[in-house]
Amino acid sequence: MIKVPSYLLPGDTIGIVCPAGFMAREKAEACIQILAQWGYTVKTGYTLGSNSVNYFSGTDEERLADLQAMLDDKSVKAILCGRGGYGTSRIIDQLNFKRFKKHPKWIIGFSDVTVLHSHLSRNYKIATLHAPMASAFNGDGYANQYVLSLKDALEGKKGNYAIPSHELNVKGSVTGELTGGNLTLIAHLLGTSSEIKTKGRILFLEDIGEQLYNIDRMFVQLKRNGKLGELAALIVGGFSDTKDTERPFGKSLHQLILHHVQEFGYPVCFNFPVSHEKENFALKVGIRYELKVGEETVLKEL
């Protein structure tokens, strides 16, 4: 049985940390202000706007300690990762989830935060939130439907998304536990204690900056590992800034993905708004959803 953290109430505290890449504090100021306008108290960790001089928001030890403190802090009801990047897998095995298991809270983010989503789902059966992070609030981002879907999710409202059909979609209707995240990170976690579980589940995937041949290689890896054949359905999100080699790979992104899964016959949805771009609806990892792929695609939280 999946453990669902408590939804937030006015006055609850949201902690912001950067467990991976560096983020300047000023890039999170809009997020901090809007969270306060939503009625929450905000507590920032020292990895946000740290004095780090390299890619990471701090040393492994600093990032570990900051995230651990937020996990253990009973006053913090949700943890929003300021950004992703790379680095959470460097500290995941040192994190202690003993207190967190007793008092689970929403872990929010995407990209490198996929490590936390997959680890908590596999080992502790605790639901998490794949959703926009701090920079998504900048400009007028705080007012768009994608950031507002995070607000709804935190308040306990059920997600219900409908999008236009795609010519390569495989039609069908299923229900199942939702899992997924960043393709590169899901492939990265194979063979570890954080490896994703896919049997009977609806898997969603997104990525950024990858070459077509490498996306194909990761799908081959997932397929050989048995992760694709076990699915109830596949949701293909945004693959931003996808590149081809000088000598073309020979298939489009969607063609190569369909090549790997069409033999299984389950529903496949392309172009779902989950991505590294603005189009990034909040999705609850570990929660049951109904997916209908037909004249339009509907993903409804049960």
C-alpha positions in Angstrom: 0.0 0.0 0.0 1.4 3.4 -1.0 1.9 5.9 1.8 0.5 9.3 0.8 2.0 12.3 2.7 -0.5 14.7 4.2 -1.7 17.5 1.9 -0.8 21.0 3.0 -2.8 23.5 5.0 -2.4 27.2 5.2 0.6 28.1 7.4 2.4 24.8 6.7 6.1 25.0 6.0 7.7 24.2 2.6 11.5 23.7 2.7 13.6 24.5 -0.4 17.0 22.8 -0.9 19.3 22.1 -3.8 20.5 18.4 -3.6 22.3 18.5 -6.9 23.2 21.5 -9.1 23.9 25.1 -7.9 21.1 27.7 -8.0 21.5 31.4 -7.2 19.1 32.5 -4.5 17.7 35.4 -6.7 16.4 32.8 -9.1 14.2 31.4 -6.4 12.9 34.7 -4.9 9.8 34.7 -7.1 9.0 31.1 -5.9 9.5 32.1 -2.3 7.2 35.0 -2.6 4.5 33.1 -4.4 4.6 30.2 -2.0 4.0 32.8 0.8 1.1 34.2 -1.2 -0.3 30.7 -1.4 -0.4 30.7 2.4 2.7 28.8 3.2 5.8 29.5 5.3 9.1 28.9 3.5 12.3 27.6 5.0 15.4 27.7 2.8 18.4 25.4 3.2 21.9 26.7 2.9 22.4 24.9 -0.4 20.1 27.4 -2.1 22.4 30.3 -3.1 25.4 28.6 -1.5 29.0 29.8 -1.9 29.9 26.9 -4.1 32.4 27.6 -6.8 31.7 24.6 -9.0 28.7 22.8 -10.6 27.2 21.5 -7.4 25.3 23.5 -4.8 27.8 22.3 -2.2 30.1 19.3 -1.4 28.4 15.9 -1.2 28.6 16.2 2.6 27.0 19.7 2.5 24.2 18.7 0.2 23.6 15.5 2.2 23.4 17.4 5.5 21.0 20.0 4.1 18.6 17.5 2.6 18.8 15.3 5.7 17.9 18.2 7.9 14.8 19.0 5.9 13.8 15.3 5.8 14.1 15.1 9.6 12.5 18.5 10.4 9.0 17.8 11.7 7.9 21.4 11.0 8.6 21.0 7.3 5.6 19.5 5.5 7.0 19.4 1.9 10.4 19.7 0.3 10.7 21.6 -3.0 14.0 21.0 -4.8 15.2 24.3 -6.2 16.6 22.7 -9.3 17.9 19.4 -10.6 21.0 19.0 -12.8 23.1 16.2 -11.4 24.3 15.0 -8.0 21.5 13.4 -6.0 22.6 9.9 -6.8 26.0 10.8 -5.2 24.3 11.1 -1.8 21.2 8.9 -2.0 22.8 5.9 -0.2 23.9 8.1 2.7 20.5 9.5 3.4 18.7 8.2 6.4 14.9 7.9 5.9 14.1 6.5 9.4 12.3 9.6 10.5 10.9 10.3 7.1 9.2 6.9 7.0 7.3 7.7 10.2 6.4 11.3 9.0 6.5 11.3 5.2 6.2 14.6 3.4 6.0 15.6 -0.2 9.2 15.6 -2.1 8.8 17.9 -5.1 10.8 18.3 -8.3 11.9 16.6 -11.6 15.0 15.9 -13.7 17.7 14.8 -11.2 15.0 14.6 -8.5 13.9 11.4 -10.3 16.4 9.7 -8.1 14.4 10.5 -5.0 11.1 9.7 -6.7 12.3 6.2 -7.7 14.2 5.5 -4.5 11.3 6.4 -2.2 8.8 4.5 -4.3 10.8 1.4 -4.6 12.1 1.2 -1.0 9.5 2.9 1.1 6.3 3.0 -1.0 5.9 6.7 -0.4 4.2 9.0 -2.9 6.1 12.0 -4.3 5.4 14.9 -6.6 7.0 15.2 -10.1 6.4 18.9 -10.6 7.8 22.3 -11.5 10.7 23.6 -9.4 11.7 27.1 -8.2 12.7 28.7 -11.5 9.3 27.8 -13.1 7.8 30.6 -10.9 9.9 33.4 -12.6 8.4 36.0 -14.9 4.7 35.2 -15.1 5.3 31.5 -14.7 3.6 31.4 -11.3 0.3 32.1 -13.1 0.4 29.4 -15.7 -1.6 26.2 -15.5 1.5 24.0 -14.9 2.7 25.8 -11.8 -0.8 26.1 -10.6 -1.1 22.3 -11.0 1.5 22.1 -8.3 -0.6 24.3 -6.0 -3.6 22.1 -6.6 -1.6 19.0 -5.9 -0.3 20.3 -2.6 -3.8 21.1 -1.6 -5.0 17.6 -2.3 -6.9 18.3 -5.5 -6.8 15.4 -8.0 -5.1 15.9 -11.3 -7.3 15.6 -14.4 -5.5 16.4 -17.7 -6.8 16.2 -21.2 -4.5 16.8 -24.3 -5.0 16.5 -28.1 -4.3 13.1 -29.8 -1.1 12.3 -31.6 -0.9 10.4 -34.9 1.4 7.7 -33.4 -0.6 7.2 -30.3 -1.7 3.6 -29.5 -5.3 3.8 -28.3 -6.5 2.1 -25.1 -7.6 2.6 -21.6 -5.9 1.4 -18.4 -5.6 2.1 -14.7 -2.4 1.7 -12.7 0.1 3.3 -10.4 2.0 6.2 -12.0 5.8 6.1 -12.1 8.5 7.7 -14.1 10.6 10.8 -14.6 13.7 11.6 -16.5 14.8 8.9 -19.0 18.5 9.4 -18.4 18.1 9.1 -14.6 15.9 6.1 -14.9 18.5 4.3 -17.0 21.2 5.5 -14.6 19.5 3.9 -11.7 19.1 0.4 -13.2 20.9 -2.2 -11.2 20.9 -0.1 -8.0 18.8 0.0 -4.9 16.9 2.9 -6.5 15.9 1.1 -9.6 12.4 1.9 -10.9 9.6 -0.6 -10.7 7.4 -0.8 -13.8 5.3 -4.0 -13.6 1.6 -3.1 -14.1 2.4 0.6 -13.9 1.8 3.6 -16.2 5.3 4.9 -17.0 6.0 8.5 -18.0 9.3 9.7 -19.5 10.9 13.0 -20.5 14.4 14.3 -21.2 16.5 17.2 -22.5 19.6 17.6 -24.6 20.0 14.0 -25.7 21.0 12.7 -29.1 18.6 10.3 -30.8 21.0 7.4 -30.8 21.5 7.8 -27.0 17.7 7.9 -26.4 17.5 4.7 -28.5 20.3 3.1 -26.5 18.5 3.9 -23.2 15.3 2.4 -24.6 17.2 -0.7 -25.6 18.6 -0.9 -22.0 15.1 -0.5 -20.5 13.8 -3.1 -22.8 16.5 -5.6 -22.2 16.1 -5.0 -18.4 12.4 -6.0 -18.7 11.1 -2.6 -17.8 9.2 -1.9 -21.0 7.4 -5.3 -21.5 5.8 -5.2 -18.0 4.1 -1.8 -18.4 0.3 -1.1 -18.3 1.0 2.0 -20.5 3.6 4.5 -21.6 3.4 8.3 -21.5 6.0 10.1 -23.6 6.5 13.6 -22.5 8.7 16.4 -23.9 12.2 15.6 -25.1 13.6 19.1 -25.3 16.6 20.0 -27.5 16.9 16.6 -29.0 19.9 16.3 -31.4 20.7 14.1 -34.4 24.2 13.0 -35.5 25.8 14.3 -38.7 24.9 11.0 -40.4 21.1 10.8 -39.5 19.9 8.2 -37.1 17.1 7.4 -39.5 14.0 7.6 -37.2 12.3 10.5 -35.5 12.2 10.5 -31.7 8.6 9.3 -31.6 9.3 6.6 -34.3 12.2 5.2 -32.4 10.2 5.0 -29.2 7.3 3.3 -30.8 9.7 0.9 -32.5 10.7 -0.4 -29.0 7.2 -0.7 -27.5 4.6 -1.4 -30.2 5.0 -5.1 -29.9 3.6 -5.0 -26.4 0.2 -3.6 -27.4 -0.4 -1.4 -24.4 -1.6 2.3 -24.8 1.0 4.8 -25.7 0.6 8.6 -25.5 2.9 11.0 -27.2 3.4 14.7 -26.4 2.1 14.7 -22.9 2.9 18.0 -21.1 5.6 16.8 -18.7 9.0 18.1 -19.6 12.0 20.4 -18.8 10.1 23.3 -20.4 7.1 25.3 -19.2 4.7 22.5 -20.1 5.1 20.4 -17.0 2.0 19.3 -15.1 2.3 18.1 -11.6 2.1 14.3 -11.4 1.9 12.2 -8.2 4.4 9.3 -8.4 3.0 6.2 -6.7 -0.7 7.3 -7.0 -3.2 5.4 -9.2 -4.4 7.1 -12.4 -6.6 6.2 -15.2 -5.2 6.8 -18.7 -7.5 6.9 -21.7 -5.8 7.3 -25.1 -8.4 7.9 -27.8 -9.7 10.9 -29.7 -7.9 12.9 -27.0 -5.7 11.7 -24.2 -7.0 11.9 -20.6 -4.9 11.2 -17.5 -7.1 11.2 -14.4 -6.0 10.7 -10.8 -8.2 8.2 -9.0 
